[in-house]
Amino acid sequence: MAVKLLLKEIRAVLPDGDGVQLSRCDIGVEGGGVAFVGQAPPEFAPDKVIDGSKRLVMPGLINAHTHAYMTLFRNRADDLPFRAWLFDRILPMEDRLRPGDSYWGAMLACCEMLRSGTTCYNDMPIFSPENARAALDSGMRAVIGRGLVGEGYDDPGGLRRLGEAEAEIAEYRGCGEGRLRFMLAPHAPYTCAPAYLRRVIETARRLGVGIHTHLGESRGEIAGLKEQYQQTPFEYMEAAGLFALPTVAAHCVYMTENDMAIAARHGVSVATNPVSNLKLANGVAPVPKMLKAGINVALGTDGAASNNSLNMLRELGYLCLLHKGWNEDPESLPAARGIFIATMGGAKALGLADQVGSIEPGKRADLTILNLEQSHWYPHSDLLGALCYGAQGGEVETVLVNGEILLENGSFTKLDEERVRYEAQRVSDRVCGG
């Protein structure tokens, strides 16, 4: 239930162009939204007041690319090359999943994401509608895109998966007071033939939804497409007509100048996943170049099978540090821009910029409150720098989505975390071999 809440004299991360700024102010929450930012009106009578003197509030972090159910595979496929990781280890474990298993993996992901300040995530599951149920039960905001693979326009397996995605959208669209939205998610160029992509595009247009896909993740993907189609992944998807729809492209480690021009021209958003790309040794996405090309960049963790963590504060630190070192330029990605990417960049990518991503009157109250009374935050000076480079996730104290408190003083209000951990361990032991 949404709360009428006053955050009193709190340090707030507020919008500032394509970055953020810090300001001490009052923030009111009412009816699930942000009522005001500034000084509390005398007539505002909250049900609850949070003393902000030793706290910081920021927009809820937005995980723009993940596979929530893959928490079940955490630490089960480490230190492997990409193709061995995917085809030899992950896919066989996925084949052993039973109906209901994915739900517990997604619930475990929601526990982890909420505890580290994430309020919204863009998910690519393989079972419908288990992950939609998990998002509803957790109270989180989510965009769900059932992963799709297919060999042709009338491929029976591809049509079955597409039918499952459509049925899920029909059943759950509009649920959770608008917290659930949907996309279609053709997995990647190497798993979706051109004819099948045409079928997906037709369905997405009819349903009025966008696209979530993987592009340019590995050198093997690039080489395979070049050999078969004489195209890059971006050229392949443009030729198929995919970019006529709002598109979130995950990874994009390998992009030519023409690829960046294509993405900018069509308004494609890139969800960069620095830790996953590092762990799988796939490389470093050219994020500063993307930003200069006018591409909207969002931040994701990928799944816990390739990252081991869904902590977006950890991911934020990697994002900014990685590009400083890679480009030998300490100004290549400042903290304020990184925080913008992790919040408003994600909101833009998911078509939610009018609702979330920044703390402004009229937007939904998706908020993360951090306790600054921890040693690694002292001495208090540049708190945006501390948020980007020093935050660990454990300082997240209270989290709201749609004005409802989901985590309060470190305790869940809706989730039975002990039950979730038990069920996820049980499933993982069976599927992954103990």
N, C-alpha and C positions, 0 to 999 in steps of 0.2 A: 504494500500500500504506500502510495506517495505521501511524503511527510511535508509539513510546513516548517521550514528550517531556516535559521539565521546563522550564517558563518560570520562571526563578529571580529572585525579588525584582523583579518587574515591576509597573509601574503598570497597573492593570486597571480597565476600565469595567464596573462591576457594577450589578445591578438595585437600584432604590430606589423602590418604589411605581410611580407613573406617570412616573418619571424615571430617572436613573442617578446613580451616585456613583463617585468615583475612590478606589481603595485600592491600596496596595502589598502584594503577596502572592506566594506561589508558586502555580503552576497546573500540574497534571499532566494529561497526555493519554495515554490508553491504550485500545486496542480501538476506536478511532474516536470515543471520547467523552471528556468531561471527567471525570477521576477524582477530583480534589479541587481546592478553592480555599481557600487559607490557607497553612499551613506544611506543607512536604513531609514525609510520614511517613518515618522513618529507613529503612524497608524498601523504599521506592520506588527502583527501579534503572532509570533511563531509558537509552534507547539514544542520546539526544541531549539536550543542555542548551543553552538559549539564555539568555545573560546579559541580564537585563531592566533593568539599571541605566540604560540610555539609550534605553529602548523603552517603548511603550505597547501594550497589547493590548485589543481591543474585540471584541464580537460581530461576525461578518461582516455587512456591510450587506445589506439585502434590497431589491431593486428590485421594487416591488410592481406596476408596470405598464410594460411595454415591448414593442416589436416588434423583436426582435433582428435579423432579416434586413434591416431598414431602414438598417443601416449602409451598405448598398450605395448608398443615396440621399443620403448625407450631403453637405451643401453643394450639392445639386442643385435645391433648391426654396426658396430663402431670400427673405425680404422680400415675401411674398405674403399676401393675405387668405385666411382659412381655406378657403372653398369653392374658390377658384382653386388654392390649394395642394393640396387633396385631389383634386378632380375634373379639373383641367386639367393637373396636373403629376405627382402621385404615382400615381394609378390607371393612366394610360397607361404609366408605367415598370413598374408591377407586371404589366401585361399582356404585357410583353416578356420577363419572367423565364422561364427554361427549368428543367426538372427538374435539380436539383443546385445551382442558383445560390443558393437560399436558405440552403443549408448553409454556404457560405463567408461569407455575410453574418452568420449567427449565430455562426460561429467567430470572426470579427473582433470581434463584440460581446463574446464571452466573454473574449477577450484584454484588451479595454479594461476590462471590468468587474472582472476579477481584478486588474489592475494598479492599480485605484483602490479596492480593498478590498471589492468586492461578492462574496458567496459564493452567493447565491440570487436568482433572478429569476422573475417571473411574466410569461410570454410569450404573445403573441397572434400566431401566424404565419398564413400563408395556404397553405403547402405542408406536407403530411404525408408522411413522418415526418422530414423533413430537420432540423428544429430539435430534435427529440428526440435524433437522432443526434449533433448538435453538442453538446448538453448532456452526453451520455454521454462523448463523446470529450474534452471539455474538463475533465471531473471536477467540474463545478459542480452545485449543487442547482438544480432548476428545476421550475416548474409550467407545463405546456403546455396551451394552449387554442386549438385551431385556429379561426380567425376564421370566423364563420357569417353569411351573409345569405340571406334567402329571402322570397318574396312570398306564400306560402300554405302550407297544411298539406301539400299534395302537389306543391309546386313542384319540378320535376326538378333544377334547379341547387342549390336548398337541400338537397334530399335527398342529392345526390351529396356535397356538402360535409360534411353530417352523417355520412354513411357513412364518409368518409375519417377524420373525427375518431374515430369508434367503432373503426375498424380499427387506428388508431394506438394507441389506449388498450389494445386487446386485445393488441397486439404488444409494447408497451414497459412496461406497468404492472408495477411491482415491480423494474424493471431498475436497475442501478447501485447495488446495496445500499440500495435505497429512496430514492435521490436524485431520482428522477423521479416526479412526481405529475401529475394531469391535471384539467382543468376543461373545460366546454363554454363557448364564447365567442360568443354572439350579439352581433354587432358594436355595434349601437346601435338605438334606437327607430326612426330614420328609414330603416334598412336591413332591419329585421325586422318583418314584418307580425304582427298578433296571432295569426293561425292558425299561422304558422310558429313563433312563440315557444312555443305550446302543444306542438308537436312536439318542440322542443328540451327543454322542461321534462320531458316524458314520458321522453325518452331519458336525461336527466341523472339522474332518479330511478332508472331501471332500472340505470344504471351506477354509481350511488352517488357522483357527483361534483358539485362546486359550479359556480358561474357566474362568468365574468369578462366585463364589458361596459363600454361607454362611456355615460355619462349626463351630461346637462346641460353639455356642453362649450362650446356656442356659443349666441349669441342666436338665430341662424337655426334651430337645432334646437328651441329653446323655442317660437318663433313658429309653426313648421310643425306641431308637435304640438297646440298650442293651436287652430290653425285647423282641423285635420283631426279631432282627437279631443276637444277641449276639456279636455285634461289636460296636466299637466307630465310630464316624463320619469319621475319617480318614481311619480306616480299611474298612468301608463301601464303601467309594469312591475309595479306592485302589482296592478293589475286583471288583468293577464295571469297572475298567480300565480308570477312569477319569484322573488319574495323568500321563498317557502316553502323555497327552497334556499339554502345558504350562498353569499353573493354579494359579489364585489369590484367596486365601481363606480368606474371611472376618471374623473378630472377633477372633476365635480360643481361646476363654477364657479358655476352658477346653481341655488340651492336656496331654496325658500320655507320658512317656519316649518313648514308642513305636511309638506314634503319631508323635513325633518330629523326630524320626529316619526315619519314612515314608516320612515326608515332606522334610527332608534334602536329602534323597536318590533320590527323584523324582524332586527336584528343585522347590517345591511348594513355592510360595511367600505368606506371611501372611500380610494382611492389618489390622492392629490393630486400634480399634476405642474406645479410652479410655473414652471419655465423654459419648457416647451413652451407653456403657456397665455400667458405673456408674449410669446413670440416670435410666436405666431400672433394676438396681440392679442385673445385671447378673454376676458381678464379675470383676476380674482383670486378663487380659491375661499375661502369664509368659514370657514377652518379653525378659528380660535378659537371661533366659534359652534358648529361641529360638536362640538368637544371638550366644550364646556359642555353640549351636548345629549346627551352620553353615547355619541357615535358613535366607533367605533374608526377612527383615521386612520393610514394608511400612506403611504409616500413612493415615488414612481416618477419615472423620467426621461422616459417616453414613448419613441418611437423616435428614432434619430439623424437622421431626416429632418426632424423638427420641433424638435429640441433641439440637434443637432450634437454633443452630448456624452452619454456614459453614465456620467459620473463622479458617483457618489452623494454624495461629499464636497462637491462643488460644489453639488449640488442641496440638500443639507442647509443650507449657508450661505444660499442663496437663500430657502429655506423660512422660516427664522427672521427674516432681515432684512426680507423682503418684508412680513410681517405686522406687524412693528413699525412700518414706515413707513406702510403702508396704513391701519392702525388708530390711528396717532399714539399708540402705547402701547409703550414699550420693554419692558414686562413681558408683552406679549400672547403671546409664544411663546419662553420661555427656552431656552437651549442644551440643558439636561438633558432637557427635554421633546422637543425636536427630535431628539436622538439616540435617545430611546426610540421615537419615531415611525419613524425610519429603520431600526430593528432589531426591537424587540418588536412595534411596530405592524404591521410587515410580516408577522412570524411569525403573529400572531393572524389577520390577514386571510387568510392562505393555509392556515389550519388546522394550522400547524406549531409552535404555541406550546409544546407539550410536548417539542419536539425542538431548536429553535434560537431565536435572538433574544436570548438572554442567556447569560452565562457562569455556569453552575451545574452542580454535580456531577450526573451522570446524563444531561445533555443531550449532543447531538452536538458534536464539536469543530469547529465552523465558526468560525474565528478569523481576525482580521486584526491583524497586528503592524506598528506604525509605528515608524520610526527618528526619534527626537526631536532628533538631532544635525544639524539644519538651521537656518539663520539665522532663518527666519520663525517658529520655535518658541521662540526666545529673547527675553527671559529667561523661564525656566520659572516659571510662577506658576499661573494658572487654566488647567489643561490641557483641561478640558471646553470652556471658551470658545475656546481655541486650536483644538480639534478642530472645533468648529462653525463658527467665523468665519474661521479662518486656514488650515486644512488645504487642500492643493492636489491631493493624490492621489499625487504623486511620492515622498512619504515612506513609502508603503506598501512594506514590505520583504519580508514573508513572509505567505502566505495558506494556510490549511488548510480543507479541506472533508471532513467525516467522518473527521477525524484524519489525512488524507493531505495532505502538503505539495504544493501546486500551483504556488506561487511561492516561491522560496527565494532570499533576498538579491537580489531583483530579477530573477531568471531563472526562466523556466518549466521545470517538470519533466516536463510531458506534452505541451505544445503546441509546434508548430514555427511560431513567430510569423512568421518570414520567409516561409514557404510560405503562411500564411494571408493575409498582406498582399498577396502577389503574386496569389493567386487572386481575392481580393476586388476588387483593382484591375482585373483582367482582365474580370471579370463586370460591374463598374460601368461600365467604358468601353463595353462592348457595349450594355448595357441603356439607359444614360443618354446615350450619344452622345459619349463621349470627353471 
